[in-house]
Amino acid sequence: MTFLAADFFARAAVDVARDLLGATLRARGNDGLWTAGRIVETEAYGGQDDPASHAGRGRTPRSEIMFGPAGVAYVYLIYGVHHCLNFVTEADGEAGAVLIRSLEPVDGQMVMARRRGLDLGRYRRRDLCAGPGKLSQAMGLDLSWNGTPVAADHGPESPSGLRLLLVEAGSAAVDWQAGPRIGISRAVDRPLRFVDPDSDCLSR
């Protein structure tokens, strides 16, 4: 398998968002257990030209991480409850990130279900990681993951020293479709949400 490196992320957020579809996200949660899922839904966010982005107003304590370096996780909390996993993109000094909205579970489904508090005998696959809040809970992520390297060449024991890894899509690359981003009130018309239209694990 081929792990994605920093140069993959150091590109325009819109390109990274499209190219992440079909890649496999592997994570070792806070409980030490590994789970994995195939990325089927992403959203791209830019800098000051994107009013829906956390970096839309420039550098702030919250958005500083979006200005680089690329290839690290940007994790934040919404509604005081749900964690959202993003990957920082763009050249160093330029703001950008890709929100990972949904995964198709690949490995560790029972672990995901337990983390989410689901009935282990009745859950559906799409109940696990369809939506950013569910995804982070199922993968065992929280705010302590903010700044965690995901690019394989960032880790001190790359890539084995990392707890977040992305395996390139290869032959699993998909024919994506684009549409408006979800849950925002600004720049709602921009087609910056990318999905695998054949997946049954999309957030909507």
Summary of the structure (lengths in Angstrom):
residues: 204
radius of gyration: 15.6
end to end distance: 30.4
largest distance: 47.9
contacts: 701
relative contact order: 0.25
helix: 21%
strand: 27%
